[in-house]
Amino acid sequence: MQELWKLLSSPRHLMVFEAAARLESFTLAAQELNVQQPAVSAAIKQLETTLGVALFNRQHRKVSLTAAGLRLFTDTERVFDQLLVSAQAVKQLTRTDYVTLSASSAFNFYWMMPRLADLHENHPGIDLRLQASDREPDIDAENGIHIASNYKNCGIN
């Protein structure tokens, strides 16, 4: 991790770089990040200095990625996407406004899963969580289960 810190000097520089590369503009990146354009230029320059390579070709009112910049952007974009998914998942752990359906694996797979898209389209505010269990749960005794399906009576064998 120390080596990464030496090469990047600040995680903020990567965020600035990703925005500038994606938008192909230091000005648009500054607007998106709610900073001044010189702050974007300075962060990019610091990152380039630390890495020892130019990341952008600079033209009048336009920037484009160099080969090194494209390599860094591809990896940065992928990692940021993964971090976003992880952060969203962690944030979900603190939510209490969800519904848990406990049902058999067969019920969840063959009956519920084909209907999930319609449920989300018609009721986007419902956060439904599926729990697979091949035994009938005791809703009163088991914490966190809101709805249970008795799969023996639902027509799925």
DSSP file (Angstrom, degrees, kcal/mol; ACC not computed):
  #  RESIDUE AA STRUCTURE BP1 BP2  ACC     N-H-->O    O-->H-N    N-H-->O    O-->H-N    TCO  KAPPA ALPHA  PHI   PSI    X-CA   Y-CA   Z-CA
    1    1 A M     >        0   0    0      0, 0.0     4,-2.4     0, 0.0     5,-0.2   0.000 360.0 360.0 360.0 -32.4    0.0    0.0    0.0
    2    2 A Q  H  >  +     0   0    0      1,-0.2     4,-2.3     2,-0.2     5,-0.2   0.891 360.0  52.8 -62.4 -38.4    2.9    2.3    0.6
    3    3 A E  H  > S+     0   0    0      2,-0.2     4,-2.1     1,-0.2    -1,-0.2   0.910 109.1  49.0 -63.4 -41.9    4.1    1.9   -3.0
    4    4 A L  H  > S+     0   0    0      1,-0.2     4,-2.4     2,-0.2     5,-0.4   0.914 109.8  51.6 -63.0 -43.2    0.6    2.9   -4.2
    5    5 A W  H  X S+     0   0    0     -4,-2.4     4,-2.7     1,-0.2    -2,-0.2   0.897 109.5  50.4 -61.1 -40.0    0.6    5.9   -1.9
    6    6 A K  H  < S+     0   0    0     -4,-2.3    -1,-0.2     1,-0.2    -2,-0.2   0.889 113.8  45.3 -64.6 -39.1    4.0    7.0   -3.3
    7    7 A L  H  < S+     0   0    0     -4,-2.1    -2,-0.2    -5,-0.2    -1,-0.2   0.841 127.6  25.5 -75.0 -32.8    2.7    6.6   -6.9
    8    8 A L  H  < S-     0   0    0     -4,-2.4     2,-1.5    -5,-0.2    -2,-0.2   0.758  75.7-165.2-103.9 -29.0   -0.6    8.4   -6.5
    9    9 A S  S  < S+     0   0    0     -4,-2.7    -4,-0.1    -5,-0.4    -3,-0.1   0.034  75.1  27.4  63.6 -27.8    0.0   10.7   -3.5
   10   10 A S    >>  -     0   0    0     -2,-1.5     3,-0.8     1,-0.1     4,-0.8  -0.903  62.6-144.7-159.9 130.6   -3.7   11.2   -3.1
   11   11 A P  H 3> S+     0   0    0      0, 0.0     4,-1.6     0, 0.0     3,-0.4   0.802 102.9  68.2 -62.6 -26.2   -6.8    9.1   -4.0
   12   12 A R  H 3> S+     0   0    0      1,-0.2     4,-2.4     2,-0.2     5,-0.2   0.869  91.2  59.9 -60.0 -36.7   -8.5   12.4   -4.8
   13   13 A H  H <> S+     0   0    0     -3,-0.8     4,-2.7     1,-0.2    -1,-0.2   0.879 103.2  51.3 -61.0 -37.5   -6.2   12.8   -7.8
   14   14 A L  H  X S+     0   0    0     -4,-0.8     4,-2.8    -3,-0.4    -1,-0.2   0.889 108.8  50.5 -66.4 -38.6   -7.6    9.5   -9.2
   15   15 A M  H  X S+     0   0    0     -4,-1.6     4,-2.0     2,-0.2    -2,-0.2   0.912 112.9  46.0 -65.2 -41.5  -11.1   10.8   -8.8
   16   16 A V  H  X S+     0   0    0     -4,-2.4     4,-2.5     2,-0.2     5,-0.2   0.929 113.3  50.0 -64.9 -45.4  -10.3   14.0  -10.6
   17   17 A F  H  X S+     0   0    0     -4,-2.7     4,-2.9    -5,-0.2     5,-0.2   0.929 109.4  51.3 -58.8 -46.9   -8.4   12.1  -13.3
   18   18 A E  H  X S+     0   0    0     -4,-2.8     4,-2.7     1,-0.2     5,-0.2   0.917 112.0  46.4 -59.2 -45.1  -11.4    9.7  -13.9
   19   19 A A  H  X S+     0   0    0     -4,-2.0     4,-2.5     2,-0.2     6,-0.3   0.927 114.4  46.9 -64.3 -45.2  -13.8   12.5  -14.3
   20   20 A A  H  X>S+     0   0    0     -4,-2.5     4,-1.2     1,-0.2     5,-1.1   0.896 115.3  46.3 -64.5 -40.0  -11.6   14.5  -16.6
   21   21 A A  H  <5S+     0   0    0     -4,-2.9    -2,-0.2    -5,-0.2    -1,-0.2   0.924 114.6  46.4 -68.6 -44.1  -10.9   11.4  -18.7
   22   22 A R  H  <5S+     0   0    0     -4,-2.7    -2,-0.2    -5,-0.2    -1,-0.2   0.895 121.9  36.4 -65.1 -40.7  -14.5   10.3  -18.9
   23   23 A L  H  <5S-     0   0    0     -4,-2.5    -1,-0.2    -5,-0.2    -2,-0.2   0.564  98.3-137.0 -89.5 -10.0  -15.8   13.8  -19.8
   24   24 A E  T  <5S+     0   0    0     -4,-1.2    39,-0.9    -5,-0.2     2,-0.3   0.848  74.6  89.8  54.2  37.3  -12.7   14.6  -22.0
   25   25 A S     >< -     0   0    0     -5,-1.1     4,-1.5    -6,-0.3    -2,-0.2  -0.910  63.8-155.0-163.2 130.6  -12.7   18.1  -20.4
   26   26 A F  H  > S+     0   0    0     -2,-0.3     4,-2.2     2,-0.2     5,-0.1   0.856 103.0  53.2 -72.0 -35.1  -11.0   19.6  -17.3
   27   27 A T  H  > S+     0   0    0      2,-0.2     4,-2.1     1,-0.2    -1,-0.2   0.930 110.6  44.6 -66.2 -46.2  -13.8   22.2  -17.2
   28   28 A L  H  > S+     0   0    0      1,-0.2     4,-2.5     2,-0.2    -1,-0.2   0.868 112.4  53.2 -67.3 -35.2  -16.6   19.7  -17.2
   29   29 A A  H  X S+     0   0    0     -4,-1.5     4,-2.5     2,-0.2    -1,-0.2   0.917 107.8  51.2 -63.5 -42.4  -14.8   17.6  -14.6
   30   30 A A  H  X>S+     0   0    0     -4,-2.2     5,-2.4     1,-0.2     4,-0.8   0.915 110.6  48.6 -61.2 -43.1  -14.5   20.7  -12.4
   31   31 A Q  H ><5S+     0   0    0     -4,-2.1     3,-0.6     1,-0.2    -2,-0.2   0.925 112.7  47.7 -62.6 -44.2  -18.2   21.3  -12.8
   32   32 A E  H 3<5S+     0   0    0     -4,-2.5    -2,-0.2     1,-0.2    -1,-0.2   0.892 117.0  42.3 -64.0 -39.6  -19.1   17.7  -11.9
   33   33 A L  H 3<5S-     0   0    0     -4,-2.5    -1,-0.2    -5,-0.2    -2,-0.2   0.469 109.5-123.2 -87.9  -2.7  -16.7   17.7   -8.9
   34   34 A N  T <<5S+     0   0    0     -4,-0.8     2,-0.3    -3,-0.6    -3,-0.2   0.910  72.5 113.4  60.1  46.0  -17.8   21.2   -7.8
   35   35 A V  S   <S-     0   0    0     -5,-2.4    -1,-0.2    -6,-0.1     2,-0.2  -0.824  73.5 -86.8-132.3 173.6  -14.3   22.6   -7.8
   36   36 A Q    >>  -     0   0    0     -2,-0.3     4,-1.2     1,-0.1     3,-0.9  -0.542  36.6-116.5 -82.0 151.8  -12.6   25.3   -9.9
   37   37 A Q  H 3> S+     0   0    0      1,-0.3     4,-2.3     2,-0.2     3,-0.3   0.855 113.5  59.1 -58.6 -38.5  -10.9   24.3  -13.2
   38   38 A P  H 3> S+     0   0    0      0, 0.0     4,-2.5     0, 0.0    -1,-0.3   0.836 100.7  57.2 -61.4 -29.4   -7.4   25.2  -12.0
   39   39 A A  H <> S+     0   0    0     -3,-0.9     4,-2.1     2,-0.2    -2,-0.2   0.882 107.4  47.7 -66.7 -36.8   -7.9   22.7   -9.2
   40   40 A V  H  X S+     0   0    0     -4,-1.2     4,-2.5    -3,-0.3     5,-0.2   0.940 112.2  49.0 -66.7 -47.3   -8.5   19.9  -11.7
   41   41 A S  H  X S+     0   0    0     -4,-2.3     4,-2.5     1,-0.2    -2,-0.2   0.909 112.2  48.7 -58.0 -43.1   -5.5   21.0  -13.8
   42   42 A A  H  X S+     0   0    0     -4,-2.5     4,-2.5     2,-0.2    -1,-0.2   0.903 111.2  49.2 -66.1 -41.6   -3.3   21.0  -10.7
   43   43 A A  H  X S+     0   0    0     -4,-2.1     4,-2.2     2,-0.2    -2,-0.2   0.913 113.3  46.7 -64.5 -42.4   -4.5   17.6   -9.5
   44   44 A I  H  X S+     0   0    0     -4,-2.5     4,-2.8     2,-0.2    -2,-0.2   0.920 112.4  50.1 -65.0 -43.7   -3.8   16.1  -13.0
   45   45 A K  H  X S+     0   0    0     -4,-2.5     4,-2.5    -5,-0.2    -2,-0.2   0.904 110.7  49.8 -61.8 -41.9   -0.4   17.8  -13.2
   46   46 A Q  H  X S+     0   0    0     -4,-2.5     4,-2.6     2,-0.2    -1,-0.2   0.913 111.9  48.2 -62.9 -43.2    0.5   16.4   -9.7
   47   47 A L  H  X S+     0   0    0     -4,-2.2     4,-2.5     2,-0.2     5,-0.2   0.920 112.7  48.2 -63.7 -44.5   -0.6   12.9  -10.8
   48   48 A E  H  X>S+     0   0    0     -4,-2.8     4,-1.9     2,-0.2     5,-1.4   0.896 112.6  49.1 -63.2 -39.9    1.4   13.1  -14.0
   49   49 A T  H  <5S+     0   0    0     -4,-2.5    -2,-0.2     2,-0.2    -1,-0.2   0.928 112.2  47.6 -65.2 -45.3    4.5   14.4  -12.1
   50   50 A T  H  <5S+     0   0    0     -4,-2.6    -2,-0.2     1,-0.2    -1,-0.2   0.898 118.5  40.5 -64.2 -40.6    4.2   11.6   -9.5
   51   51 A L  H  <5S-     0   0    0     -4,-2.5    -1,-0.2     2,-0.2    -2,-0.2   0.718 103.7-132.5 -80.5 -21.4    3.8    8.9  -12.2
   52   52 A G  T  <5S+     0   0    0     -4,-1.9     2,-0.3    -5,-0.2    -3,-0.2   0.792  71.2  94.3  76.1  27.9    6.4   10.5  -14.5
   53   53 A V  S   <S-     0   0    0     -5,-1.4     2,-0.3    -6,-0.2    -1,-0.2  -0.997  77.9-110.2-150.7 146.5    4.2   10.3  -17.6
   54   54 A A        -     0   0    0     -2,-0.3    15,-0.4     1,-0.1    14,-0.3  -0.630  25.7-176.0 -76.3 133.0    1.7   12.5  -19.5
   55   55 A L        +     0   0    0     -2,-0.3    11,-2.0     1,-0.2     2,-0.4   0.659  65.9  41.2-100.9 -22.4   -1.9   11.2  -19.1
   56   56 A F  E     -A   65   0A   0      9,-0.3     2,-0.6    13,-0.1     9,-0.2  -0.955  66.7-138.2-128.8 145.2   -3.5   13.8  -21.4
   57   57 A N  E     -A   64   0A   0      7,-3.8     7,-2.0    -2,-0.4     2,-0.6  -0.917  33.1-146.9 -91.4 123.8   -2.8   15.4  -24.8
   58   58 A R  E     +A   63   0A   0     -2,-0.6     2,-0.3     5,-0.2     5,-0.2  -0.847  26.2 164.5-103.2 123.2   -3.8   19.0  -24.2
   59   59 A Q  E >   -A   62   0A   0      3,-3.2     3,-1.6    -2,-0.6     2,-0.4  -0.744  55.9 -62.5-120.8 175.1   -5.2   21.1  -27.1
   60   60 A H  T 3  S-     0   0    0      1,-0.3     3,-0.1    -2,-0.3    -1,-0.0  -0.455 119.3 -18.3 -62.8 115.4   -7.0   24.4  -27.0
   61   61 A R  T 3  S+     0   0    0     -2,-0.4     2,-0.3     1,-0.1    -1,-0.3   0.672 127.9  82.9  60.5  21.4  -10.2   23.7  -25.1
   62   62 A K  E <   -A   59   0A   0     -3,-1.6    -3,-3.2   -37,-0.0     2,-0.3  -0.989  53.1-170.1-152.8 142.5   -9.9   20.0  -25.5
   63   63 A V  E     -A   58   0A   0    -39,-0.9     2,-0.3    -2,-0.3    -5,-0.2  -0.968   4.0-174.6-130.1 150.6   -8.0   17.1  -23.9
   64   64 A S  E     -A   57   0A   0     -7,-2.0    -7,-3.8    -2,-0.3     2,-0.2  -0.974  31.4 -99.7-139.5 155.5   -7.6   13.5  -25.0
   65   65 A L  E     -A   56   0A   0     -2,-0.3    -9,-0.3    -9,-0.2     2,-0.1  -0.476  26.3-140.0 -77.4 141.5   -5.9   10.6  -23.3
   66   66 A T     >  -     0   0    0    -11,-2.0     4,-2.7    -2,-0.2     5,-0.2  -0.324  40.4 -93.6 -79.7 176.9   -2.4    9.4  -24.1
   67   67 A A  H  > S+     0   0    0      2,-0.2     4,-2.0     1,-0.2     5,-0.1   0.910 131.4  47.6 -60.4 -41.6   -1.8    5.6  -24.3
   68   68 A A  H  > S+     0   0    0    -14,-0.3     4,-2.4     1,-0.2    -1,-0.2   0.903 111.4  50.8 -65.4 -40.7   -0.7    5.8  -20.6
   69   69 A G  H  > S+     0   0    0    -15,-0.4     4,-2.8     1,-0.2    -2,-0.2   0.892 108.6  51.3 -63.7 -40.1   -3.8    7.8  -19.7
   70   70 A L  H  X S+     0   0    0     -4,-2.7     4,-2.5     2,-0.2    -1,-0.2   0.905 109.8  50.2 -64.0 -41.4   -6.1    5.3  -21.5
   71   71 A R  H  X S+     0   0    0     -4,-2.0     4,-1.8     2,-0.2    -2,-0.2   0.944 114.4  43.6 -60.9 -47.8   -4.5    2.4  -19.6
   72   72 A L  H  X S+     0   0    0     -4,-2.4     4,-2.8     1,-0.2     5,-0.2   0.895 113.5  51.6 -66.2 -39.9   -4.9    4.2  -16.2
   73   73 A F  H  X S+     0   0    0     -4,-2.8     4,-3.0     2,-0.2     5,-0.3   0.924 107.5  52.3 -63.8 -44.4   -8.5    5.3  -17.1
   74   74 A T  H  X S+     0   0    0     -4,-2.5     4,-1.7     1,-0.2    -1,-0.2   0.928 116.1  39.8 -57.7 -47.0   -9.6    1.8  -18.1
   75   75 A D  H  X S+     0   0    0     -4,-1.8     4,-2.5    -5,-0.2    -1,-0.2   0.902 116.0  50.5 -70.5 -41.1   -8.3    0.3  -14.8
   76   76 A T  H  X S+     0   0    0     -4,-2.8     4,-2.8     1,-0.2     5,-0.2   0.917 109.7  50.4 -63.8 -43.6   -9.6    3.3  -12.7
   77   77 A E  H  X S+     0   0    0     -4,-3.0     4,-2.1    -5,-0.2    -1,-0.2   0.917 112.0  47.8 -61.2 -43.8  -13.0    3.1  -14.2
   78   78 A R  H  X S+     0   0    0     -4,-1.7     4,-2.0    -5,-0.3    -2,-0.2   0.923 114.1  46.1 -63.6 -45.3  -13.3   -0.6  -13.5
   79   79 A V  H  X S+     0   0    0     -4,-2.5     4,-2.6     1,-0.2    -2,-0.2   0.901 111.7  51.1 -66.9 -41.3  -12.1   -0.2   -9.9
   80   80 A F  H  X S+     0   0    0     -4,-2.8     4,-2.4     2,-0.2    -1,-0.2   0.889 108.3  52.6 -64.4 -37.8  -14.4    2.7   -9.2
   81   81 A D  H  X S+     0   0    0     -4,-2.1     4,-2.1    -5,-0.2    -1,-0.2   0.919 111.0  47.4 -61.2 -42.7  -17.3    0.7  -10.5
   82   82 A Q  H  X S+     0   0    0     -4,-2.0     4,-2.3     1,-0.2    -2,-0.2   0.898 111.3  50.7 -65.1 -40.6  -16.4   -2.1   -8.1
   83   83 A L  H  X S+     0   0    0     -4,-2.6     4,-3.0     2,-0.2     5,-0.2   0.881 108.3  53.0 -64.4 -38.1  -16.1    0.3   -5.2
   84   84 A L  H  X S+     0   0    0     -4,-2.4     4,-2.6     2,-0.2     5,-0.2   0.936 109.9  47.2 -62.3 -46.6  -19.5    1.8   -6.0
   85   85 A V  H  X S+     0   0    0     -4,-2.1     4,-2.1     1,-0.2    -2,-0.2   0.916 114.5  47.6 -61.0 -43.2  -21.1   -1.6   -5.9
   86   86 A S  H  X S+     0   0    0     -4,-2.3     4,-2.5     2,-0.2    -2,-0.2   0.926 112.0  48.5 -64.5 -45.6  -19.3   -2.4   -2.7
   87   87 A A  H  X S+     0   0    0     -4,-3.0     4,-2.5     1,-0.2    -2,-0.2   0.896 111.7  50.2 -63.2 -40.4  -20.3    0.9   -1.1
   88   88 A Q  H  X S+     0   0    0     -4,-2.6     4,-1.9    -5,-0.2    -1,-0.2   0.902 110.8  49.5 -63.9 -39.9  -23.9    0.5   -2.1
   89   89 A A  H  X S+     0   0    0     -4,-2.1     4,-1.0    -5,-0.2    -2,-0.2   0.909 111.6  48.0 -65.3 -42.0  -24.0   -3.0   -0.6
   90   90 A V  H >X S+     0   0    0     -4,-2.5     3,-0.7     1,-0.2     4,-0.5   0.910 110.2  52.2 -65.1 -41.6  -22.5   -1.8    2.6
   91   91 A K  H >< S+     0   0    0     -4,-2.5     3,-1.3     1,-0.2     4,-0.4   0.872 103.1  59.3 -62.1 -36.2  -25.0    1.1    2.8
   92   92 A Q  H >< S+     0   0    0     -4,-1.9     3,-1.2     1,-0.3    -1,-0.2   0.798  91.7  69.4 -62.2 -28.7  -27.8   -1.4    2.3
   93   93 A L  H << S+     0   0    0     -4,-1.0    -1,-0.3    -3,-0.7    -2,-0.2   0.783  98.9  49.5 -61.7 -26.4  -26.7   -3.2    5.5
   94   94 A T  T << S+     0   0    0     -3,-1.3    -1,-0.3    -4,-0.5    -2,-0.2   0.558  87.8 107.3 -90.6  -8.2  -27.9   -0.3    7.5
   95   95 A R    <   +     0   0    0     -3,-1.2     3,-0.1    -4,-0.4    -3,-0.0  -0.412  39.3 178.9 -72.9 145.2  -31.3    0.0    5.9
   96   96 A T        +     0   0    0     -2,-0.1     2,-1.0     1,-0.1    -1,-0.1   0.359  61.5  88.9-121.0  -1.2  -34.4   -1.1    7.8
   97   97 A D        +     0   0    0      2,-0.1    30,-0.4    29,-0.0     2,-0.3  -0.504  67.7 102.2 -99.9  66.0  -37.0   -0.3    5.2
   98   98 A Y        -     0   0    0     -2,-1.0     2,-0.4    28,-0.1    30,-0.2  -0.905  62.3-129.3-139.4 166.9  -37.0   -3.6    3.4
   99   99 A V  E     -b  128   0B   0     28,-2.8    30,-3.2    -2,-0.3     2,-0.5  -0.980  15.7-153.9-121.5 130.5  -39.1   -6.8    3.1
  100  100 A T  E     -b  129   0B   0     -2,-0.4    47,-2.4    28,-0.2    46,-1.7  -0.919   4.8-162.8-106.9 125.5  -37.7  -10.2    3.5
  101  101 A L  E     -bc 130 147B   0     28,-2.9    30,-3.0    -2,-0.5     2,-0.6  -0.933   3.7-161.4-105.8 119.0  -39.5  -13.1    1.8
  102  102 A S  E     +bc 131 148B   0     45,-3.1    47,-2.3    -2,-0.6     2,-0.3  -0.898  31.4 138.2-101.2 120.9  -38.5  -16.5    3.1
  103  103 A A  E     -b  132   0B   0     28,-2.5    30,-2.4    -2,-0.6    32,-0.1  -0.929  55.1 -72.5-151.6 171.7  -39.4  -19.3    0.6
  104  104 A S     >  -     0   0    0     -2,-0.3     4,-2.6    28,-0.2     5,-0.2  -0.257  43.8-113.8 -66.4 158.9  -38.1  -22.5   -0.8
  105  105 A S  H  > S+     0   0    0      1,-0.2     4,-2.7     2,-0.2     5,-0.2   0.902 118.9  52.2 -58.5 -41.6  -35.3  -22.3   -3.4
  106  106 A A  H  >>S+     0   0    0      2,-0.2     4,-3.1     1,-0.2     5,-0.6   0.928 109.9  47.5 -62.7 -46.2  -37.7  -23.6   -6.0
  107  107 A F  I  >>S+     0   0    0      1,-0.2     5,-2.3     2,-0.2     4,-2.1   0.946 114.6  46.2 -60.9 -48.9  -40.4  -21.0   -5.2
  108  108 A N  I  <>S+     0   0    0     -4,-2.6     5,-2.9     3,-0.2    -2,-0.2   0.916 120.1  39.5 -60.0 -44.1  -37.8  -18.2   -5.3
  109  109 A F  I  <5S+     0   0    0     -4,-2.7    -2,-0.2    -5,-0.2    -3,-0.2   0.942 126.5  29.7 -74.0 -48.9  -36.3  -19.4   -8.6
  110  110 A Y  I  <5S+     0   0    0     -4,-3.1    -3,-0.2    -5,-0.2    -2,-0.2   0.779 134.6  20.9 -88.7 -27.5  -39.3  -20.5  -10.6
  111  111 A W  I  <<S+     0   0    0     -4,-2.1     4,-0.4    -5,-0.6    -3,-0.2   0.842 127.6  35.6-107.4 -49.2  -42.1  -18.3   -9.3
  112  112 A M  I >><S+     0   0    0     -5,-2.3     3,-1.6     1,-0.2     4,-0.8   0.939 109.8  57.2 -77.2 -47.9  -40.5  -15.2   -7.7
  113  113 A M  H >><S+     0   0    0     -5,-2.9     3,-1.1    -6,-0.3     4,-0.5   0.884 103.7  53.0 -55.7 -44.2  -37.5  -14.5   -9.9
  114  114 A P  H 34 S+     0   0    0      0, 0.0    -1,-0.3     0, 0.0     4,-0.3   0.718 113.4  46.3 -64.1 -16.7  -39.5  -14.2  -13.2
  115  115 A R  H <> S+     0   0    0     -3,-1.6     4,-2.3    -4,-0.4    -2,-0.2   0.482  86.4  89.5-102.0  -5.1  -41.8  -11.6  -11.5
  116  116 A L  H <X S+     0   0    0     -3,-1.1     4,-2.9    -4,-0.8     5,-0.3   0.896  83.8  54.1 -63.0 -41.6  -39.1   -9.5   -9.9
  117  117 A A  H  X S+     0   0    0     -4,-0.5     4,-2.2     1,-0.2    -1,-0.2   0.924 111.2  46.2 -60.2 -43.7  -38.7   -7.1  -12.9
  118  118 A D  H  > S+     0   0    0     -4,-0.3     4,-2.8     2,-0.2     5,-0.3   0.906 111.6  52.2 -64.4 -41.0  -42.4   -6.4  -12.9
  119  119 A L  H  X S+     0   0    0     -4,-2.3     4,-2.5     1,-0.2    -2,-0.2   0.942 112.3  44.8 -59.8 -47.9  -42.4   -5.9   -9.1
  120  120 A H  H  < S+     0   0    0     -4,-2.9    -1,-0.2     1,-0.2    -2,-0.2   0.856 114.5  49.5 -66.4 -34.6  -39.5   -3.4   -9.3
  121  121 A E  H  < S+     0   0    0     -4,-2.2    -2,-0.2    -5,-0.3    -1,-0.2   0.926 119.6  35.8 -69.3 -43.9  -41.1   -1.6  -12.3
  122  122 A N  H  < S+     0   0    0     -4,-2.8    -2,-0.2     1,-0.2    -1,-0.2   0.743 133.8  25.7 -82.3 -24.3  -44.6   -1.3  -10.6
  123  123 A H    ><  +     0   0    0     -4,-2.5     3,-1.8    -5,-0.3    -1,-0.2  -0.554  65.7 166.3-138.5  70.0  -43.3   -0.7   -7.1
  124  124 A P  T 3  S+     0   0    0      0, 0.0    -1,-0.1     0, 0.0    -4,-0.1   0.700  73.5  63.1 -64.0 -18.2  -39.8    0.8   -7.3
  125  125 A G  T 3  S+     0   0    0      2,-0.1     2,-0.6    -5,-0.0    -5,-0.1   0.569  80.6  96.2 -83.0  -8.2  -39.8    1.8   -3.6
  126  126 A I    <   -     0   0    0     -3,-1.8     2,-0.9    -7,-0.2   -28,-0.1  -0.735  58.9-159.5 -89.0 122.6  -40.0   -1.8   -2.4
  127  127 A D        -     0   0    0     -2,-0.6   -28,-2.8   -30,-0.4     2,-0.5  -0.852  17.5-171.0 -99.1  98.3  -36.7   -3.3   -1.4
  128  128 A L  E     -b   99   0B   0     -2,-0.9     2,-0.5   -30,-0.2   -28,-0.2  -0.795   6.9-167.7 -97.3 129.8  -37.5   -7.1   -1.5
  129  129 A R  E     -b  100   0B   0    -30,-3.2   -28,-2.9    -2,-0.5     2,-0.4  -0.972  10.9-145.9-118.2 128.4  -34.9   -9.5   -0.2
  130  130 A L  E     -b  101   0B   0     -2,-0.5     2,-0.5   -30,-0.2   -28,-0.2  -0.762  11.8-170.5 -96.3 136.3  -35.2  -13.2   -0.9
  131  131 A Q  E     -b  102   0B   0    -30,-3.0   -28,-2.5    -2,-0.4     2,-0.5  -0.995  14.7-143.2-124.8 126.1  -34.2  -15.8    1.6
  132  132 A A  E     +b  103   0B   0     -2,-0.5     2,-0.3   -30,-0.2   -28,-0.2  -0.761  31.1 155.0 -92.9 130.7  -34.1  -19.4    0.5
  133  133 A S        -     0   0    0    -30,-2.4    -2,-0.1    -2,-0.5     0, 0.0  -0.961  35.9-154.2-152.7 134.4  -35.1  -22.0    3.0
  134  134 A D  S    S+     0   0    0     -2,-0.3     2,-0.3   -30,-0.2   -30,-0.1   0.214  80.8  70.3 -96.2  16.2  -36.5  -25.5    2.5
  135  135 A R  S    S-     0   0    0    -32,-0.1    -2,-0.0    15,-0.0     0, 0.0  -0.929  94.8-102.4-124.8 156.0  -38.2  -25.5    5.9
  136  136 A E        -     0   0    0     -2,-0.3    14,-0.1    12,-0.1    -2,-0.1  -0.665  42.9-137.9 -78.9 119.1  -41.2  -23.4    6.9
  137  137 A P        -     0   0    0      0, 0.0     2,-0.9     0, 0.0     3,-0.1  -0.354   8.4-124.4 -78.8 157.3  -39.9  -20.5    9.0
  138  138 A D     >  -     0   0    0      1,-0.2     4,-2.9    -2,-0.1     3,-0.4  -0.870  22.0-164.7 -97.7 101.7  -41.5  -19.2   12.2
  139  139 A I  T  4 S+     0   0    0     -2,-0.9     6,-0.3     1,-0.2    -1,-0.2   0.852  86.4  50.5 -59.2 -36.8  -42.1  -15.6   11.3
  140  140 A D  T  4 S+     0   0    0      1,-0.2    -1,-0.2    -3,-0.1    -2,-0.0   0.855 117.8  37.7 -70.8 -34.0  -42.6  -14.6   14.9
  141  141 A A  T  4 S+     0   0    0     -3,-0.4     2,-0.6     1,-0.1    -2,-0.2   0.806 103.4  73.8 -89.5 -31.2  -39.5  -16.3   16.2
  142  142 A E  S >< S-     0   0    0     -4,-2.9     3,-1.1     3,-0.1     2,-0.2  -0.760  79.5-133.5 -93.9 120.1  -37.0  -15.6   13.4
  143  143 A N  T 3  S+     0   0    0     -2,-0.6     3,-0.1     1,-0.2    -3,-0.1  -0.451  83.1  21.5 -70.8 135.8  -35.8  -12.0   13.3
  144  144 A G  T 3  S+     0   0    0      1,-0.2     2,-0.6    -2,-0.2    -1,-0.2   0.353  86.9 116.7  93.8  -5.7  -35.8  -10.2    9.9
  145  145 A I    <   +     0   0    0     -3,-1.1    -1,-0.2    -6,-0.3   -44,-0.1  -0.865  28.5 168.2 -98.7 125.6  -38.4  -12.4    8.1
  146  146 A H        +     0   0    0    -46,-1.7     2,-0.3    -2,-0.6   -45,-0.2   0.763  66.3  21.9-103.2 -34.2  -41.5  -10.4    7.0
  147  147 A I  E     -c  101   0B   0    -47,-2.4   -45,-3.1     2,-0.0     2,-0.4  -0.985  63.1-170.0-137.4 143.6  -43.2  -12.9    4.6
  148  148 A A  E     -c  102   0B   0     -2,-0.3     2,-0.5   -47,-0.2   -45,-0.2  -0.990  12.3-143.6-135.7 147.1  -42.9  -16.6    4.2
  149  149 A S        -     0   0    0    -47,-2.3     2,-1.2    -2,-0.4   -45,-0.2  -0.918   9.7-143.9-110.0 132.6  -44.2  -18.9    1.5
  150  150 A N    >   -     0   0    0     -2,-0.5     3,-1.9     1,-0.2     4,-0.1  -0.789  20.3-169.2 -89.0  93.6  -45.5  -22.4    2.3
  151  151 A Y  G > >S+     0   0    0     -2,-1.2     3,-1.0     1,-0.3     5,-0.7   0.667  75.3  71.9 -64.9 -17.4  -44.1  -23.9   -0.9
  152  152 A K  G 3 5S+     0   0    0      1,-0.2    -1,-0.3     2,-0.1     3,-0.2   0.772 104.7  39.9 -69.1 -23.4  -46.0  -27.2   -0.4
  153  153 A N  G < 5S+     0   0    0     -3,-1.9    -1,-0.2     1,-0.2    -2,-0.2   0.221  96.7  79.4-109.3  14.3  -49.3  -25.4   -1.3
  154  154 A C  T < 5S-     0   0    0     -3,-1.0    -1,-0.2     2,-0.3    -2,-0.1   0.397 104.3-106.8-105.1   4.2  -48.1  -23.1   -4.1
  155  155 A G  T   5S+     0   0    0      1,-0.3     2,-0.5    -3,-0.2    -3,-0.1   0.545  83.1 117.6  86.9   6.0  -48.1  -25.7   -6.9
  156  156 A I      <       0   0    0     -5,-0.7    -1,-0.3     1,-0.1    -2,-0.3  -0.929 360.0 360.0-108.0 127.6  -44.3  -26.0   -7.2
  157  157 A N              0   0    0     -2,-0.5    -1,-0.1    -3,-0.1    -5,-0.0   0.392 360.0 360.0-109.1 360.0  -42.8  -29.4   -6.5
